[in-house]
Amino acid sequence: MMTTSTELHTYQRGERKSKVFRSYEGFYVEFYVGGKLVERRALYEHSETYAENAAENFVDEVITLNEGK
């Protein structure tokens, strides 16, 4: 469980927003649509750059999610 984490980066385009965090386990990204958290993706085995790319790809709609539709 992620108990202590630090927010490192935020990306936003329109209704989509993503945040990159570092925890003791590694990096993870939260994806938001319209202010609602739709996914928290653990990228613990990857670098900060990888997490940043995932965050940016989400706001650029390269990564698409079900988003409860």
SVG drawing of the C-alpha trace seen along z (x, -y; Angstrom):
<svg xmlns="http://www.w3.org/2000/svg" viewBox="-21 -22 36 26">
<polyline fill="none" stroke="black" stroke-width="0.4" points="0.0,0.0 1.3,-3.5 1.5,-5.3 4.2,-7.8 4.6,-9.4 5.8,-12.6 4.1,-14.2 6.8,-15.0 5.0,-16.1 1.5,-17.1 0.3,-17.1 -3.0,-18.4 -4.8,-18.9 -8.5,-19.7 -10.4,-17.3 -7.5,-14.9 -4.9,-15.2 -2.1,-12.9 0.2,-13.1 3.5,-11.3 4.5,-10.1 7.4,-8.5 6.8,-6.2 9.1,-3.8 8.0,-1.1 8.9,-3.2 7.0,-5.4 3.3,-5.4 0.9,-7.6 -2.7,-8.7 -5.0,-9.4 -7.9,-11.7 -10.8,-12.7 -13.0,-15.6 -11.4,-15.7 -12.2,-12.0 -9.5,-9.5 -10.0,-6.8 -6.8,-4.7 -3.7,-4.5 -1.0,-2.7 2.0,-1.2 5.2,-1.5 7.5,-0.4 10.0,1.4 10.4,-1.6 12.3,-4.9 10.9,-8.3 11.2,-9.1 9.0,-6.1 6.4,-7.3 6.5,-10.8 6.0,-9.4 3.0,-7.4 1.5,-10.5 2.0,-12.6 0.7,-9.9 -2.5,-9.8 -3.2,-13.5 -2.4,-13.4 -4.9,-10.5 -2.3,-8.0 -3.3,-5.9 -7.1,-5.4 -9.0,-3.8 -12.5,-2.5 -13.2,-5.4 -16.4,-3.8 -18.2,-4.2"/>
</svg>
